[in-house]
Amino acid sequence: MRTGELAGQVGVNVETLRYYERRGLLDKPPRTAGGYRDYPTSALELLRFVKRAQELGFSLDEVEELLDLDAGGPVGCDAARALAEHRREDLAARIRDLQRMHDSLAALIATCDLPRADRSCLLLEALGPEAER
Protein backbone atom coordinates (compact mmCIF):
# COMPACT_ATOMS: atom_id res chain seq x y z
CA MET A 1 0.00 0.00 0.00
CA ARG A 2 1.14 3.55 -0.66
CA THR A 3 2.32 6.03 1.95
CA GLY A 4 -0.87 8.09 2.14
CA GLU A 5 -3.05 5.01 2.41
CA LEU A 6 -0.94 3.54 5.22
CA ALA A 7 -0.78 6.84 7.07
CA GLY A 8 -4.55 7.22 6.81
CA GLN A 9 -5.27 3.73 8.09
CA VAL A 10 -3.02 4.21 11.12
CA GLY A 11 -4.01 7.81 11.82
CA VAL A 12 -0.62 9.46 11.40
CA ASN A 13 0.71 11.86 8.83
CA VAL A 14 3.09 10.98 6.02
CA GLU A 15 6.00 12.75 7.73
CA THR A 16 5.57 10.47 10.75
CA LEU A 17 6.08 7.43 8.50
CA ARG A 18 9.21 8.97 7.03
CA TYR A 19 10.47 9.77 10.53
CA TYR A 20 9.89 6.16 11.61
CA GLU A 21 11.85 5.02 8.55
CA ARG A 22 14.78 7.35 9.32
CA ARG A 23 14.75 6.16 12.90
CA GLY A 24 14.81 2.51 11.80
CA LEU A 25 11.54 1.68 13.48
CA LEU A 26 9.87 1.01 10.13
CA ASP A 27 11.74 -0.75 7.32
CA LYS A 28 12.10 1.21 4.12
CA PRO A 29 9.61 -0.35 1.73
CA PRO A 30 10.32 -1.38 -1.81
CA ARG A 31 9.28 1.06 -4.49
CA THR A 32 6.91 0.57 -7.37
CA ALA A 33 8.04 1.05 -10.95
CA GLY A 34 6.66 4.57 -10.67
CA GLY A 35 8.84 5.29 -7.61
CA TYR A 36 6.10 5.15 -4.98
CA ARG A 37 6.72 3.45 -1.65
CA ASP A 38 4.87 0.13 -1.48
CA TYR A 39 4.39 -0.88 2.16
CA PRO A 40 3.59 -4.48 3.06
CA THR A 41 0.63 -5.36 5.30
CA SER A 42 3.09 -6.04 8.12
CA ALA A 43 3.87 -2.30 8.23
CA LEU A 44 0.23 -1.63 9.13
CA GLU A 45 0.39 -4.13 12.00
CA LEU A 46 3.69 -2.69 13.24
CA LEU A 47 2.38 0.88 13.18
CA ARG A 48 -0.79 -0.10 15.00
CA PHE A 49 1.39 -1.67 17.69
CA VAL A 50 3.50 1.51 17.90
CA LYS A 51 0.44 3.75 18.22
CA ARG A 52 -1.15 1.50 20.86
CA ALA A 53 2.07 1.41 22.87
CA GLN A 54 2.27 5.21 22.70
CA GLU A 55 -1.33 5.45 23.89
CA LEU A 56 -0.26 3.41 26.90
CA GLY A 57 2.52 5.90 27.62
CA PHE A 58 5.54 4.24 26.06
CA SER A 59 8.11 6.47 24.36
CA LEU A 60 9.45 5.55 20.93
CA ASP A 61 12.69 4.37 22.57
CA GLU A 62 10.66 2.06 24.78
CA VAL A 63 8.62 0.86 21.80
CA GLU A 64 11.87 -0.04 20.05
CA GLU A 65 12.93 -2.04 23.10
CA LEU A 66 9.57 -3.85 23.13
CA LEU A 67 9.93 -4.68 19.46
CA ASP A 68 13.47 -5.89 20.08
CA LEU A 69 12.20 -8.18 22.83
CA ASP A 70 9.44 -9.44 20.54
CA ALA A 71 12.01 -10.21 17.85
CA GLY A 72 14.02 -12.34 20.25
CA GLY A 73 15.64 -9.60 22.25
CA PRO A 74 19.27 -9.44 23.19
CA VAL A 75 21.44 -12.45 22.50
CA GLY A 76 21.64 -13.53 26.14
CA CYS A 77 18.62 -14.43 28.23
CA ASP A 78 20.11 -12.50 31.16
CA ALA A 79 20.11 -9.29 29.13
CA ALA A 80 16.51 -9.85 28.03
CA ARG A 81 15.46 -10.57 31.60
CA ALA A 82 17.20 -7.43 32.91
CA LEU A 83 15.51 -5.30 30.25
CA ALA A 84 12.09 -6.80 31.03
CA GLU A 85 12.58 -6.36 34.79
CA HIS A 86 13.60 -2.73 34.32
CA ARG A 87 10.51 -2.11 32.19
CA ARG A 88 8.32 -3.78 34.83
CA GLU A 89 9.81 -1.58 37.58
CA ASP A 90 9.14 1.53 35.47
CA LEU A 91 5.53 0.46 34.97
CA ALA A 92 5.09 -0.20 38.69
CA ALA A 93 6.37 3.31 39.46
CA ARG A 94 3.99 4.80 36.89
CA ILE A 95 1.10 2.87 38.40
CA ARG A 96 1.96 4.18 41.87
CA ASP A 97 2.13 7.75 40.54
CA LEU A 98 -1.18 7.37 38.72
CA GLN A 99 -2.80 5.93 41.86
CA ARG A 100 -1.61 8.92 43.90
CA MET A 101 -2.98 11.29 41.26
CA HIS A 102 -6.27 9.37 41.25
CA ASP A 103 -6.55 9.57 45.03
CA SER A 104 -5.72 13.29 45.06
CA LEU A 105 -8.35 14.01 42.43
CA ALA A 106 -10.92 11.93 44.30
CA ALA A 107 -10.27 13.96 47.45
CA LEU A 108 -10.54 17.17 45.47
CA ILE A 109 -13.84 16.11 43.92
CA ALA A 110 -15.22 15.11 47.34
CA THR A 111 -14.73 18.66 48.63
CA CYS A 112 -17.07 19.97 45.91
CA ASP A 113 -20.04 18.50 47.81
CA LEU A 114 -19.26 20.46 50.99
CA PRO A 115 -20.96 23.79 51.76
CA ARG A 116 -19.02 26.67 50.19
CA ALA A 117 -17.76 27.93 53.55
CA ASP A 118 -16.30 24.50 54.36
CA ARG A 119 -14.64 23.94 50.99
CA SER A 120 -10.99 24.31 50.27
CA CYS A 121 -9.43 23.35 47.01
CA LEU A 122 -5.89 22.18 47.61
CA LEU A 123 -5.13 22.37 43.91
CA LEU A 124 -6.21 26.00 43.63
CA GLU A 125 -4.42 26.86 46.86
CA ALA A 126 -1.22 25.24 45.58
CA LEU A 127 -1.41 27.26 42.37
CA GLY A 128 -2.61 30.52 43.93
CA PRO A 129 -0.61 33.64 44.86
CA GLU A 130 -0.16 32.42 48.45
CA ALA A 131 1.82 29.42 47.15
CA GLU A 132 4.59 31.66 45.78
CA ARG A 133 5.70 32.70 49.26
Chimera marker file (.cmm) of the C-alpha trace (Angstrom):
<marker_set name="trace">
<marker id="1" x="0.000" y="0.000" z="0.000" r="1" g="1" b="0" radius="0.5"/>
<marker id="2" x="1.145" y="3.546" z="-0.659" r="1" g="1" b="0" radius="0.5"/>
<marker id="3" x="2.323" y="6.027" z="1.950" r="1" g="1" b="0" radius="0.5"/>
<marker id="4" x="-0.868" y="8.088" z="2.135" r="1" g="1" b="0" radius="0.5"/>
<marker id="5" x="-3.047" y="5.009" z="2.412" r="1" g="1" b="0" radius="0.5"/>
<marker id="6" x="-0.942" y="3.536" z="5.217" r="1" g="1" b="0" radius="0.5"/>
<marker id="7" x="-0.779" y="6.841" z="7.067" r="1" g="1" b="0" radius="0.5"/>
<marker id="8" x="-4.550" y="7.220" z="6.806" r="1" g="1" b="0" radius="0.5"/>
<marker id="9" x="-5.273" y="3.728" z="8.092" r="1" g="1" b="0" radius="0.5"/>
<marker id="10" x="-3.022" y="4.214" z="11.116" r="1" g="1" b="0" radius="0.5"/>
<marker id="11" x="-4.013" y="7.806" z="11.821" r="1" g="1" b="0" radius="0.5"/>
<marker id="12" x="-0.620" y="9.464" z="11.401" r="1" g="1" b="0" radius="0.5"/>
<marker id="13" x="0.710" y="11.864" z="8.826" r="1" g="1" b="0" radius="0.5"/>
<marker id="14" x="3.090" y="10.975" z="6.023" r="1" g="1" b="0" radius="0.5"/>
<marker id="15" x="6.003" y="12.753" z="7.725" r="1" g="1" b="0" radius="0.5"/>
<marker id="16" x="5.569" y="10.470" z="10.747" r="1" g="1" b="0" radius="0.5"/>
<marker id="17" x="6.080" y="7.435" z="8.503" r="1" g="1" b="0" radius="0.5"/>
<marker id="18" x="9.206" y="8.972" z="7.027" r="1" g="1" b="0" radius="0.5"/>
<marker id="19" x="10.474" y="9.770" z="10.528" r="1" g="1" b="0" radius="0.5"/>
<marker id="20" x="9.892" y="6.158" z="11.613" r="1" g="1" b="0" radius="0.5"/>
<marker id="21" x="11.848" y="5.023" z="8.549" r="1" g="1" b="0" radius="0.5"/>
<marker id="22" x="14.781" y="7.352" z="9.323" r="1" g="1" b="0" radius="0.5"/>
<marker id="23" x="14.748" y="6.159" z="12.903" r="1" g="1" b="0" radius="0.5"/>
<marker id="24" x="14.807" y="2.511" z="11.795" r="1" g="1" b="0" radius="0.5"/>
<marker id="25" x="11.541" y="1.678" z="13.479" r="1" g="1" b="0" radius="0.5"/>
<marker id="26" x="9.871" y="1.014" z="10.130" r="1" g="1" b="0" radius="0.5"/>
<marker id="27" x="11.739" y="-0.746" z="7.324" r="1" g="1" b="0" radius="0.5"/>
<marker id="28" x="12.097" y="1.209" z="4.121" r="1" g="1" b="0" radius="0.5"/>
<marker id="29" x="9.606" y="-0.350" z="1.734" r="1" g="1" b="0" radius="0.5"/>
<marker id="30" x="10.317" y="-1.384" z="-1.815" r="1" g="1" b="0" radius="0.5"/>
<marker id="31" x="9.279" y="1.064" z="-4.488" r="1" g="1" b="0" radius="0.5"/>
<marker id="32" x="6.911" y="0.571" z="-7.367" r="1" g="1" b="0" radius="0.5"/>
<marker id="33" x="8.039" y="1.049" z="-10.946" r="1" g="1" b="0" radius="0.5"/>
<marker id="34" x="6.662" y="4.573" z="-10.667" r="1" g="1" b="0" radius="0.5"/>
<marker id="35" x="8.835" y="5.287" z="-7.609" r="1" g="1" b="0" radius="0.5"/>
<marker id="36" x="6.099" y="5.146" z="-4.977" r="1" g="1" b="0" radius="0.5"/>
<marker id="37" x="6.723" y="3.453" z="-1.654" r="1" g="1" b="0" radius="0.5"/>
<marker id="38" x="4.867" y="0.132" z="-1.478" r="1" g="1" b="0" radius="0.5"/>
<marker id="39" x="4.391" y="-0.877" z="2.161" r="1" g="1" b="0" radius="0.5"/>
<marker id="40" x="3.593" y="-4.480" z="3.057" r="1" g="1" b="0" radius="0.5"/>
<marker id="41" x="0.635" y="-5.362" z="5.296" r="1" g="1" b="0" radius="0.5"/>
<marker id="42" x="3.093" y="-6.040" z="8.117" r="1" g="1" b="0" radius="0.5"/>
<marker id="43" x="3.865" y="-2.299" z="8.227" r="1" g="1" b="0" radius="0.5"/>
<marker id="44" x="0.234" y="-1.630" z="9.130" r="1" g="1" b="0" radius="0.5"/>
<marker id="45" x="0.392" y="-4.130" z="11.999" r="1" g="1" b="0" radius="0.5"/>
<marker id="46" x="3.687" y="-2.688" z="13.239" r="1" g="1" b="0" radius="0.5"/>
<marker id="47" x="2.376" y="0.883" z="13.183" r="1" g="1" b="0" radius="0.5"/>
<marker id="48" x="-0.793" y="-0.097" z="15.004" r="1" g="1" b="0" radius="0.5"/>
<marker id="49" x="1.394" y="-1.669" z="17.685" r="1" g="1" b="0" radius="0.5"/>
<marker id="50" x="3.500" y="1.505" z="17.904" r="1" g="1" b="0" radius="0.5"/>
<marker id="51" x="0.440" y="3.748" z="18.221" r="1" g="1" b="0" radius="0.5"/>
<marker id="52" x="-1.148" y="1.505" z="20.859" r="1" g="1" b="0" radius="0.5"/>
<marker id="53" x="2.074" y="1.408" z="22.868" r="1" g="1" b="0" radius="0.5"/>
<marker id="54" x="2.270" y="5.211" z="22.695" r="1" g="1" b="0" radius="0.5"/>
<marker id="55" x="-1.328" y="5.453" z="23.890" r="1" g="1" b="0" radius="0.5"/>
<marker id="56" x="-0.256" y="3.412" z="26.904" r="1" g="1" b="0" radius="0.5"/>
<marker id="57" x="2.515" y="5.903" z="27.618" r="1" g="1" b="0" radius="0.5"/>
<marker id="58" x="5.544" y="4.243" z="26.059" r="1" g="1" b="0" radius="0.5"/>
<marker id="59" x="8.113" y="6.473" z="24.362" r="1" g="1" b="0" radius="0.5"/>
<marker id="60" x="9.449" y="5.549" z="20.933" r="1" g="1" b="0" radius="0.5"/>
<marker id="61" x="12.692" y="4.373" z="22.568" r="1" g="1" b="0" radius="0.5"/>
<marker id="62" x="10.663" y="2.061" z="24.785" r="1" g="1" b="0" radius="0.5"/>
<marker id="63" x="8.622" y="0.864" z="21.803" r="1" g="1" b="0" radius="0.5"/>
<marker id="64" x="11.871" y="-0.036" z="20.052" r="1" g="1" b="0" radius="0.5"/>
<marker id="65" x="12.927" y="-2.039" z="23.103" r="1" g="1" b="0" radius="0.5"/>
<marker id="66" x="9.573" y="-3.849" z="23.135" r="1" g="1" b="0" radius="0.5"/>
<marker id="67" x="9.930" y="-4.680" z="19.455" r="1" g="1" b="0" radius="0.5"/>
<marker id="68" x="13.473" y="-5.891" z="20.075" r="1" g="1" b="0" radius="0.5"/>
<marker id="69" x="12.199" y="-8.177" z="22.827" r="1" g="1" b="0" radius="0.5"/>
<marker id="70" x="9.441" y="-9.437" z="20.542" r="1" g="1" b="0" radius="0.5"/>
<marker id="71" x="12.014" y="-10.209" z="17.849" r="1" g="1" b="0" radius="0.5"/>
<marker id="72" x="14.022" y="-12.343" z="20.251" r="1" g="1" b="0" radius="0.5"/>
<marker id="73" x="15.639" y="-9.595" z="22.253" r="1" g="1" b="0" radius="0.5"/>
<marker id="74" x="19.275" y="-9.440" z="23.191" r="1" g="1" b="0" radius="0.5"/>
<marker id="75" x="21.442" y="-12.445" z="22.500" r="1" g="1" b="0" radius="0.5"/>
<marker id="76" x="21.639" y="-13.526" z="26.137" r="1" g="1" b="0" radius="0.5"/>
<marker id="77" x="18.617" y="-14.427" z="28.234" r="1" g="1" b="0" radius="0.5"/>
<marker id="78" x="20.106" y="-12.498" z="31.156" r="1" g="1" b="0" radius="0.5"/>
<marker id="79" x="20.111" y="-9.286" z="29.128" r="1" g="1" b="0" radius="0.5"/>
<marker id="80" x="16.514" y="-9.853" z="28.025" r="1" g="1" b="0" radius="0.5"/>
<marker id="81" x="15.461" y="-10.571" z="31.599" r="1" g="1" b="0" radius="0.5"/>
<marker id="82" x="17.199" y="-7.426" z="32.911" r="1" g="1" b="0" radius="0.5"/>
<marker id="83" x="15.506" y="-5.303" z="30.254" r="1" g="1" b="0" radius="0.5"/>
<marker id="84" x="12.089" y="-6.797" z="31.032" r="1" g="1" b="0" radius="0.5"/>
<marker id="85" x="12.582" y="-6.361" z="34.794" r="1" g="1" b="0" radius="0.5"/>
<marker id="86" x="13.599" y="-2.733" z="34.324" r="1" g="1" b="0" radius="0.5"/>
<marker id="87" x="10.512" y="-2.108" z="32.189" r="1" g="1" b="0" radius="0.5"/>
<marker id="88" x="8.316" y="-3.776" z="34.830" r="1" g="1" b="0" radius="0.5"/>
<marker id="89" x="9.814" y="-1.582" z="37.583" r="1" g="1" b="0" radius="0.5"/>
<marker id="90" x="9.139" y="1.528" z="35.469" r="1" g="1" b="0" radius="0.5"/>
<marker id="91" x="5.534" y="0.459" z="34.974" r="1" g="1" b="0" radius="0.5"/>
<marker id="92" x="5.094" y="-0.201" z="38.691" r="1" g="1" b="0" radius="0.5"/>
<marker id="93" x="6.371" y="3.313" z="39.462" r="1" g="1" b="0" radius="0.5"/>
<marker id="94" x="3.988" y="4.803" z="36.891" r="1" g="1" b="0" radius="0.5"/>
<marker id="95" x="1.099" y="2.873" z="38.396" r="1" g="1" b="0" radius="0.5"/>
<marker id="96" x="1.958" y="4.180" z="41.872" r="1" g="1" b="0" radius="0.5"/>
<marker id="97" x="2.128" y="7.749" z="40.536" r="1" g="1" b="0" radius="0.5"/>
<marker id="98" x="-1.184" y="7.366" z="38.725" r="1" g="1" b="0" radius="0.5"/>
<marker id="99" x="-2.805" y="5.933" z="41.862" r="1" g="1" b="0" radius="0.5"/>
<marker id="100" x="-1.605" y="8.925" z="43.898" r="1" g="1" b="0" radius="0.5"/>
<marker id="101" x="-2.982" y="11.287" z="41.255" r="1" g="1" b="0" radius="0.5"/>
<marker id="102" x="-6.270" y="9.373" z="41.246" r="1" g="1" b="0" radius="0.5"/>
<marker id="103" x="-6.554" y="9.570" z="45.025" r="1" g="1" b="0" radius="0.5"/>
<marker id="104" x="-5.720" y="13.288" z="45.060" r="1" g="1" b="0" radius="0.5"/>
<marker id="105" x="-8.350" y="14.010" z="42.430" r="1" g="1" b="0" radius="0.5"/>
<marker id="106" x="-10.924" y="11.926" z="44.297" r="1" g="1" b="0" radius="0.5"/>
<marker id="107" x="-10.275" y="13.956" z="47.455" r="1" g="1" b="0" radius="0.5"/>
<marker id="108" x="-10.539" y="17.168" z="45.473" r="1" g="1" b="0" radius="0.5"/>
<marker id="109" x="-13.843" y="16.106" z="43.923" r="1" g="1" b="0" radius="0.5"/>
<marker id="110" x="-15.218" y="15.108" z="47.339" r="1" g="1" b="0" radius="0.5"/>
<marker id="111" x="-14.732" y="18.657" z="48.630" r="1" g="1" b="0" radius="0.5"/>
<marker id="112" x="-17.071" y="19.972" z="45.915" r="1" g="1" b="0" radius="0.5"/>
<marker id="113" x="-20.043" y="18.504" z="47.812" r="1" g="1" b="0" radius="0.5"/>
<marker id="114" x="-19.264" y="20.457" z="50.987" r="1" g="1" b="0" radius="0.5"/>
<marker id="115" x="-20.958" y="23.795" z="51.763" r="1" g="1" b="0" radius="0.5"/>
<marker id="116" x="-19.024" y="26.665" z="50.192" r="1" g="1" b="0" radius="0.5"/>
<marker id="117" x="-17.762" y="27.932" z="53.551" r="1" g="1" b="0" radius="0.5"/>
<marker id="118" x="-16.301" y="24.500" z="54.358" r="1" g="1" b="0" radius="0.5"/>
<marker id="119" x="-14.641" y="23.940" z="50.993" r="1" g="1" b="0" radius="0.5"/>
<marker id="120" x="-10.994" y="24.313" z="50.270" r="1" g="1" b="0" radius="0.5"/>
<marker id="121" x="-9.429" y="23.345" z="47.012" r="1" g="1" b="0" radius="0.5"/>
<marker id="122" x="-5.890" y="22.180" z="47.611" r="1" g="1" b="0" radius="0.5"/>
<marker id="123" x="-5.132" y="22.374" z="43.913" r="1" g="1" b="0" radius="0.5"/>
<marker id="124" x="-6.213" y="26.003" z="43.628" r="1" g="1" b="0" radius="0.5"/>
<marker id="125" x="-4.420" y="26.857" z="46.857" r="1" g="1" b="0" radius="0.5"/>
<marker id="126" x="-1.219" y="25.244" z="45.575" r="1" g="1" b="0" radius="0.5"/>
<marker id="127" x="-1.409" y="27.262" z="42.374" r="1" g="1" b="0" radius="0.5"/>
<marker id="128" x="-2.612" y="30.517" z="43.934" r="1" g="1" b="0" radius="0.5"/>
<marker id="129" x="-0.610" y="33.636" z="44.860" r="1" g="1" b="0" radius="0.5"/>
<marker id="130" x="-0.156" y="32.425" z="48.449" r="1" g="1" b="0" radius="0.5"/>
<marker id="131" x="1.818" y="29.419" z="47.152" r="1" g="1" b="0" radius="0.5"/>
<marker id="132" x="4.586" y="31.659" z="45.776" r="1" g="1" b="0" radius="0.5"/>
<marker id="133" x="5.697" y="32.702" z="49.262" r="1" g="1" b="0" radius="0.5"/>
<link id1="1" id2="2" r="1" g="1" b="0" radius="0.2"/>
<link id1="2" id2="3" r="1" g="1" b="0" radius="0.2"/>
<link id1="3" id2="4" r="1" g="1" b="0" radius="0.2"/>
<link id1="4" id2="5" r="1" g="1" b="0" radius="0.2"/>
<link id1="5" id2="6" r="1" g="1" b="0" radius="0.2"/>
<link id1="6" id2="7" r="1" g="1" b="0" radius="0.2"/>
<link id1="7" id2="8" r="1" g="1" b="0" radius="0.2"/>
<link id1="8" id2="9" r="1" g="1" b="0" radius="0.2"/>
<link id1="9" id2="10" r="1" g="1" b="0" radius="0.2"/>
<link id1="10" id2="11" r="1" g="1" b="0" radius="0.2"/>
<link id1="11" id2="12" r="1" g="1" b="0" radius="0.2"/>
<link id1="12" id2="13" r="1" g="1" b="0" radius="0.2"/>
<link id1="13" id2="14" r="1" g="1" b="0" radius="0.2"/>
<link id1="14" id2="15" r="1" g="1" b="0" radius="0.2"/>
<link id1="15" id2="16" r="1" g="1" b="0" radius="0.2"/>
<link id1="16" id2="17" r="1" g="1" b="0" radius="0.2"/>
<link id1="17" id2="18" r="1" g="1" b="0" radius="0.2"/>
<link id1="18" id2="19" r="1" g="1" b="0" radius="0.2"/>
<link id1="19" id2="20" r="1" g="1" b="0" radius="0.2"/>
<link id1="20" id2="21" r="1" g="1" b="0" radius="0.2"/>
<link id1="21" id2="22" r="1" g="1" b="0" radius="0.2"/>
<link id1="22" id2="23" r="1" g="1" b="0" radius="0.2"/>
<link id1="23" id2="24" r="1" g="1" b="0" radius="0.2"/>
<link id1="24" id2="25" r="1" g="1" b="0" radius="0.2"/>
<link id1="25" id2="26" r="1" g="1" b="0" radius="0.2"/>
<link id1="26" id2="27" r="1" g="1" b="0" radius="0.2"/>
<link id1="27" id2="28" r="1" g="1" b="0" radius="0.2"/>
<link id1="28" id2="29" r="1" g="1" b="0" radius="0.2"/>
<link id1="29" id2="30" r="1" g="1" b="0" radius="0.2"/>
<link id1="30" id2="31" r="1" g="1" b="0" radius="0.2"/>
<link id1="31" id2="32" r="1" g="1" b="0" radius="0.2"/>
<link id1="32" id2="33" r="1" g="1" b="0" radius="0.2"/>
<link id1="33" id2="34" r="1" g="1" b="0" radius="0.2"/>
<link id1="34" id2="35" r="1" g="1" b="0" radius="0.2"/>
<link id1="35" id2="36" r="1" g="1" b="0" radius="0.2"/>
<link id1="36" id2="37" r="1" g="1" b="0" radius="0.2"/>
<link id1="37" id2="38" r="1" g="1" b="0" radius="0.2"/>
<link id1="38" id2="39" r="1" g="1" b="0" radius="0.2"/>
<link id1="39" id2="40" r="1" g="1" b="0" radius="0.2"/>
<link id1="40" id2="41" r="1" g="1" b="0" radius="0.2"/>
<link id1="41" id2="42" r="1" g="1" b="0" radius="0.2"/>
<link id1="42" id2="43" r="1" g="1" b="0" radius="0.2"/>
<link id1="43" id2="44" r="1" g="1" b="0" radius="0.2"/>
<link id1="44" id2="45" r="1" g="1" b="0" radius="0.2"/>
<link id1="45" id2="46" r="1" g="1" b="0" radius="0.2"/>
<link id1="46" id2="47" r="1" g="1" b="0" radius="0.2"/>
<link id1="47" id2="48" r="1" g="1" b="0" radius="0.2"/>
<link id1="48" id2="49" r="1" g="1" b="0" radius="0.2"/>
<link id1="49" id2="50" r="1" g="1" b="0" radius="0.2"/>
<link id1="50" id2="51" r="1" g="1" b="0" radius="0.2"/>
<link id1="51" id2="52" r="1" g="1" b="0" radius="0.2"/>
<link id1="52" id2="53" r="1" g="1" b="0" radius="0.2"/>
<link id1="53" id2="54" r="1" g="1" b="0" radius="0.2"/>
<link id1="54" id2="55" r="1" g="1" b="0" radius="0.2"/>
<link id1="55" id2="56" r="1" g="1" b="0" radius="0.2"/>
<link id1="56" id2="57" r="1" g="1" b="0" radius="0.2"/>
<link id1="57" id2="58" r="1" g="1" b="0" radius="0.2"/>
<link id1="58" id2="59" r="1" g="1" b="0" radius="0.2"/>
<link id1="59" id2="60" r="1" g="1" b="0" radius="0.2"/>
<link id1="60" id2="61" r="1" g="1" b="0" radius="0.2"/>
<link id1="61" id2="62" r="1" g="1" b="0" radius="0.2"/>
<link id1="62" id2="63" r="1" g="1" b="0" radius="0.2"/>
<link id1="63" id2="64" r="1" g="1" b="0" radius="0.2"/>
<link id1="64" id2="65" r="1" g="1" b="0" radius="0.2"/>
<link id1="65" id2="66" r="1" g="1" b="0" radius="0.2"/>
<link id1="66" id2="67" r="1" g="1" b="0" radius="0.2"/>
<link id1="67" id2="68" r="1" g="1" b="0" radius="0.2"/>
<link id1="68" id2="69" r="1" g="1" b="0" radius="0.2"/>
<link id1="69" id2="70" r="1" g="1" b="0" radius="0.2"/>
<link id1="70" id2="71" r="1" g="1" b="0" radius="0.2"/>
<link id1="71" id2="72" r="1" g="1" b="0" radius="0.2"/>
<link id1="72" id2="73" r="1" g="1" b="0" radius="0.2"/>
<link id1="73" id2="74" r="1" g="1" b="0" radius="0.2"/>
<link id1="74" id2="75" r="1" g="1" b="0" radius="0.2"/>
<link id1="75" id2="76" r="1" g="1" b="0" radius="0.2"/>
<link id1="76" id2="77" r="1" g="1" b="0" radius="0.2"/>
<link id1="77" id2="78" r="1" g="1" b="0" radius="0.2"/>
<link id1="78" id2="79" r="1" g="1" b="0" radius="0.2"/>
<link id1="79" id2="80" r="1" g="1" b="0" radius="0.2"/>
<link id1="80" id2="81" r="1" g="1" b="0" radius="0.2"/>
<link id1="81" id2="82" r="1" g="1" b="0" radius="0.2"/>
<link id1="82" id2="83" r="1" g="1" b="0" radius="0.2"/>
<link id1="83" id2="84" r="1" g="1" b="0" radius="0.2"/>
<link id1="84" id2="85" r="1" g="1" b="0" radius="0.2"/>
<link id1="85" id2="86" r="1" g="1" b="0" radius="0.2"/>
<link id1="86" id2="87" r="1" g="1" b="0" radius="0.2"/>
<link id1="87" id2="88" r="1" g="1" b="0" radius="0.2"/>
<link id1="88" id2="89" r="1" g="1" b="0" radius="0.2"/>
<link id1="89" id2="90" r="1" g="1" b="0" radius="0.2"/>
<link id1="90" id2="91" r="1" g="1" b="0" radius="0.2"/>
<link id1="91" id2="92" r="1" g="1" b="0" radius="0.2"/>
<link id1="92" id2="93" r="1" g="1" b="0" radius="0.2"/>
<link id1="93" id2="94" r="1" g="1" b="0" radius="0.2"/>
<link id1="94" id2="95" r="1" g="1" b="0" radius="0.2"/>
<link id1="95" id2="96" r="1" g="1" b="0" radius="0.2"/>
<link id1="96" id2="97" r="1" g="1" b="0" radius="0.2"/>
<link id1="97" id2="98" r="1" g="1" b="0" radius="0.2"/>
<link id1="98" id2="99" r="1" g="1" b="0" radius="0.2"/>
<link id1="99" id2="100" r="1" g="1" b="0" radius="0.2"/>
<link id1="100" id2="101" r="1" g="1" b="0" radius="0.2"/>
<link id1="101" id2="102" r="1" g="1" b="0" radius="0.2"/>
<link id1="102" id2="103" r="1" g="1" b="0" radius="0.2"/>
<link id1="103" id2="104" r="1" g="1" b="0" radius="0.2"/>
<link id1="104" id2="105" r="1" g="1" b="0" radius="0.2"/>
<link id1="105" id2="106" r="1" g="1" b="0" radius="0.2"/>
<link id1="106" id2="107" r="1" g="1" b="0" radius="0.2"/>
<link id1="107" id2="108" r="1" g="1" b="0" radius="0.2"/>
<link id1="108" id2="109" r="1" g="1" b="0" radius="0.2"/>
<link id1="109" id2="110" r="1" g="1" b="0" radius="0.2"/>
<link id1="110" id2="111" r="1" g="1" b="0" radius="0.2"/>
<link id1="111" id2="112" r="1" g="1" b="0" radius="0.2"/>
<link id1="112" id2="113" r="1" g="1" b="0" radius="0.2"/>
<link id1="113" id2="114" r="1" g="1" b="0" radius="0.2"/>
<link id1="114" id2="115" r="1" g="1" b="0" radius="0.2"/>
<link id1="115" id2="116" r="1" g="1" b="0" radius="0.2"/>
<link id1="116" id2="117" r="1" g="1" b="0" radius="0.2"/>
<link id1="117" id2="118" r="1" g="1" b="0" radius="0.2"/>
<link id1="118" id2="119" r="1" g="1" b="0" radius="0.2"/>
<link id1="119" id2="120" r="1" g="1" b="0" radius="0.2"/>
<link id1="120" id2="121" r="1" g="1" b="0" radius="0.2"/>
<link id1="121" id2="122" r="1" g="1" b="0" radius="0.2"/>
<link id1="122" id2="123" r="1" g="1" b="0" radius="0.2"/>
<link id1="123" id2="124" r="1" g="1" b="0" radius="0.2"/>
<link id1="124" id2="125" r="1" g="1" b="0" radius="0.2"/>
<link id1="125" id2="126" r="1" g="1" b="0" radius="0.2"/>
<link id1="126" id2="127" r="1" g="1" b="0" radius="0.2"/>
<link id1="127" id2="128" r="1" g="1" b="0" radius="0.2"/>
<link id1="128" id2="129" r="1" g="1" b="0" radius="0.2"/>
<link id1="129" id2="130" r="1" g="1" b="0" radius="0.2"/>
<link id1="130" id2="131" r="1" g="1" b="0" radius="0.2"/>
<link id1="131" id2="132" r="1" g="1" b="0" radius="0.2"/>
<link id1="132" id2="133" r="1" g="1" b="0" radius="0.2"/>
</marker_set>
